[in-house]
Amino acid sequence: MIKFYPGFDITYTNNPLGFVYGDGVFGPTVENRKLDDIRKSLRDPEADGPETVYSIAMDVGKEEHKDILEEKMLLFGVVTYAEGRLGKEPIRSQGHIHAVSSHSNWSPPEIYEIWQGEAIIYMQETAKDNPGRCFAVHAKPGDIVIVPPNWAHATISANPNDPLTFGAWCDREYGFEYDDVRAHKGLAWYPLLQEDEIKWEHNDNYENGELIRKTPNDYSYLGIEKGVPIYKQFEKNPELFQFVSKPYVKEQEWKNFTP
């Protein structure tokens, strides 16, 4: 059972990984990300791990909201991770940057909400040789984490024995850029598991810098309520997350952003 109720009827499955949509809820057949799909972003590309690392369903929600989601170019995605590890690393997504959307000419932000397990949302300002500020944001069920426009990031399961499940507000015209991350053989810091705890190792393909480890910021200045499902917040105020598909409306807030 999902530990944090996300505001609509959805449950996840373990075998196979996926989701079951309840009455009045729409969603696609999941896309599975295999271990071979993400090897290029791992510290050890030859690592062993589950064949299906995670399953993702992009465009989930209540039937009654289909039209307004399309109108506002918003999409709600859901992801569930396998149990276990990838060699010495935890289960995690590929490092990537959001592709620029043609309708906004911006790389869109993303708003995460943790439902099950614990996550570390790792992010860095760029995937160039100097990655800028690097953050590892530790989040628990009910926590919200925002990745700002243009930042490289990955979502990491913080506990190999408690698989991660989360939802996220995304731009409907979503896309991913991997080239710069893969050119550096991953992101600037590798998460490593030592006795079920995350330790961090610098990726020497980047310039040296500091990793800032923290809990999620308070996003009330963006109008977001802590502890209220982000889907429910959208339902109450469909304008609230318009900045995901129109990042320019919060241009000042993205400068020196702290997640």
C-alpha positions in Angstrom: 0.0 0.0 0.0 1.2 3.5 -0.8 2.1 5.2 2.5 1.1 8.7 1.4 -2.3 9.0 -0.2 -1.7 11.1 -3.4 -5.2 12.4 -3.8 -6.6 9.9 -6.3 -7.1 6.1 -6.5 -3.9 4.5 -7.6 -1.9 1.5 -6.2 1.5 0.1 -7.2 2.4 -3.5 -7.9 5.7 -5.3 -7.3 5.6 -8.3 -9.6 5.6 -7.0 -12.2 6.4 -3.4 -11.4 3.6 -1.1 -12.3 0.4 0.6 -11.3 -3.3 -0.2 -11.0 -5.7 2.7 -11.7 -8.9 3.0 -9.7 -12.4 4.2 -10.7 -12.3 7.5 -12.5 -8.5 7.5 -13.0 -6.7 7.3 -16.3 -3.2 6.2 -17.0 -1.1 4.4 -19.6 0.6 1.0 -19.6 3.9 1.5 -17.8 7.3 1.9 -19.6 10.0 -0.2 -18.0 13.6 1.1 -17.6 15.9 -1.9 -17.8 19.4 -2.1 -16.3 21.0 -2.1 -19.7 19.2 1.3 -20.4 20.9 3.1 -17.6 24.4 1.6 -17.5 26.0 4.6 -19.1 25.2 6.8 -16.1 26.4 4.3 -13.5 29.7 4.4 -11.6 30.2 0.8 -12.6 28.5 0.2 -16.0 29.0 -3.6 -15.5 27.1 -3.6 -12.2 24.6 -6.4 -11.4 21.0 -5.5 -10.4 17.4 -6.1 -11.1 16.6 -6.5 -14.8 13.8 -3.9 -14.5 15.1 -1.0 -12.4 11.9 1.1 -12.4 8.6 1.5 -14.1 7.1 4.8 -15.2 3.7 6.0 -16.2 3.5 9.4 -17.8 0.1 11.1 -17.9 -2.0 9.9 -15.0 -4.9 11.6 -13.3 -8.6 11.9 -12.8 -10.7 11.5 -15.9 -12.5 14.8 -15.1 -9.2 16.7 -15.4 -8.0 15.4 -18.8 -9.1 18.5 -20.8 -7.6 21.1 -18.3 -4.3 19.2 -18.1 -4.0 19.3 -21.8 -5.0 23.0 -21.9 -2.3 23.9 -19.3 0.3 21.6 -20.9 0.7 19.8 -17.6 1.3 16.1 -17.0 1.4 14.0 -13.8 3.9 11.1 -13.9 4.3 8.3 -11.5 7.3 6.0 -10.9 7.9 2.9 -8.9 11.4 1.4 -8.2 12.6 -2.2 -7.8 13.9 -3.4 -4.5 17.7 -4.0 -4.2 20.8 -2.2 -5.6 22.9 -1.7 -8.7 26.2 -3.1 -7.7 27.5 -0.8 -5.0 24.9 1.9 -6.0 21.3 2.2 -4.9 18.4 1.9 -7.3 18.2 5.2 -9.2 17.2 6.9 -12.4 19.5 8.0 -15.2 21.1 11.4 -14.8 19.4 13.8 -17.2 18.4 17.4 -18.0 14.9 18.3 -19.2 14.8 19.1 -22.9 13.6 22.6 -23.9 9.9 22.6 -24.6 8.9 24.1 -28.0 5.8 25.9 -26.5 7.8 27.7 -23.7 11.4 27.7 -25.0 12.4 26.7 -21.5 13.8 23.6 -19.9 10.9 22.9 -17.5 11.1 22.3 -13.8 9.7 19.2 -12.1 7.8 18.9 -8.8 8.3 15.6 -6.9 6.2 14.1 -4.2 7.3 11.0 -2.4 4.7 8.3 -1.7 6.5 5.2 -0.5 10.1 4.6 0.7 12.7 7.4 1.0 14.3 9.3 -1.8 17.4 11.4 -2.5 16.7 13.9 -5.2 20.2 14.7 -6.4 20.7 17.8 -8.6 23.4 20.0 -9.9 23.3 23.3 -11.8 24.8 22.1 -15.0 26.3 18.9 -16.5 29.4 20.9 -17.8 32.9 20.4 -16.4 32.0 22.8 -13.6 28.7 21.5 -12.3 28.0 24.5 -10.1 26.1 23.9 -6.8 25.3 20.2 -6.1 22.5 19.2 -3.7 21.4 15.8 -2.3 17.8 16.4 -0.9 16.6 13.6 1.3 12.8 13.2 1.2 10.3 11.0 2.9 6.6 10.2 2.2 4.6 13.4 1.8 7.7 15.5 1.1 7.8 17.8 -2.0 11.1 18.5 -3.9 11.4 20.9 -6.8 14.1 20.5 -9.5 14.5 23.9 -11.3 14.9 24.5 -15.0 18.1 23.3 -16.8 19.5 21.4 -13.8 20.9 17.9 -14.2 19.4 15.5 -11.7 18.6 11.9 -10.8 16.2 10.3 -8.3 17.8 7.8 -5.9 16.1 5.2 -3.6 17.6 5.9 -0.2 16.7 2.4 1.3 17.4 -0.8 -0.7 14.8 -2.7 1.5 11.9 -0.2 1.0 11.3 0.5 -2.7 10.6 4.0 -3.8 7.4 5.2 -5.4 6.7 8.9 -6.2 4.6 11.2 -8.3 5.7 14.4 -10.2 4.2 17.3 -12.0 5.9 17.6 -15.4 5.6 19.6 -18.7 3.3 17.7 -21.1 6.0 18.1 -23.8 8.5 16.3 -21.7 11.9 15.1 -23.0 15.3 14.2 -21.7 18.8 15.2 -22.6 21.6 12.7 -21.6 24.6 13.7 -23.7 26.5 15.9 -21.3 25.8 13.6 -18.3 27.0 10.5 -20.3 30.1 12.4 -21.6 31.1 12.8 -17.9 30.2 9.2 -17.1 27.4 10.3 -14.8 26.6 13.2 -12.5 29.2 14.9 -10.3 28.6 12.7 -7.3 28.0 9.0 -7.1 25.8 7.6 -4.4 27.3 4.4 -2.9 25.7 2.0 -0.4 27.6 1.1 2.7 25.7 -1.2 5.0 22.4 0.2 3.6 23.5 3.8 4.1 24.3 6.3 1.3 27.8 7.6 1.0 29.0 9.9 -1.7 32.0 9.7 -4.0 33.1 12.5 -6.3 33.1 11.9 -10.0 36.6 13.1 -11.1 35.3 13.9 -14.6 34.0 17.1 -13.0 35.8 19.9 -11.3 36.0 19.6 -7.5 33.2 21.1 -5.5 31.0 20.7 -2.4 28.0 18.5 -2.1 25.2 20.1 0.0 23.1 17.5 1.8 19.7 18.8 3.1 16.0 18.2 3.6 13.4 19.7 1.3 13.0 23.5 1.2 9.7 25.2 2.2 8.0 26.1 -1.1 5.2 28.2 0.4 6.6 31.2 -1.4 5.5 29.4 -4.6 2.0 28.9 -3.1 2.7 25.2 -2.4 1.2 23.7 0.9 3.3 21.2 2.8 1.5 17.9 3.6 -1.3 18.4 1.0 -1.0 16.1 -2.0 0.2 18.1 -5.0 -2.6 16.6 -7.2 -5.2 17.8 -4.6 -3.5 21.2 -4.7 -3.9 21.3 -8.5 -7.5 20.2 -8.2 -8.2 23.1 -5.8 -6.3 25.6 -7.9 -5.5 24.5 -11.5 -3.3 27.7 -11.9 -1.0 26.8 -9.1 1.5 24.6 -11.1 1.3 26.6 -14.3 4.9 27.5 -13.7 5.9 23.9 -14.6 4.8 24.4 -18.2 5.5 28.2 -18.2 8.7 28.4 -16.2 9.2 32.1 -17.2 6.4 33.2 -14.9 8.8 32.4 -12.0 12.0 33.6 -13.7 13.2 35.5 -10.6 12.6 32.5 -8.3 14.9 30.3 -10.4 17.9 32.6 -9.8 20.0 31.2 -6.9 17.3 28.6 -6.3 17.7 26.3 -3.3 15.8 23.0 -3.4 
